[in-house]
Amino acid sequence: MLLQNKQTGVLIEIEDTVALINPAEEKVCGRVQSGEEEQDPEKVAKYELVFPSGEALPRCWVDAEYRAAL
């Protein structure tokens, strides 16, 4: 799955979608998509990520207490 760093605009290929949708995980493993060579995987904080359209990640993916506010 491709997501975008909201500050730099760089695309990041997320390797572990299970960690992405797990609200208890604060960081996910991904590869920056820049240049022709594949980059090494690195941990990226979820709060830095948005969908390529600019839409934020669903709250249930980033906040373990998302139901408490209801």
Secondary structure, DSSP 8 states (H G I E B T S, - for coil): -EEEETTT--EEEES-HHHHH-TT-SEEEEEE--SSS----EEEEGGGEE-TTS-B--HHHH-TTTTTT-
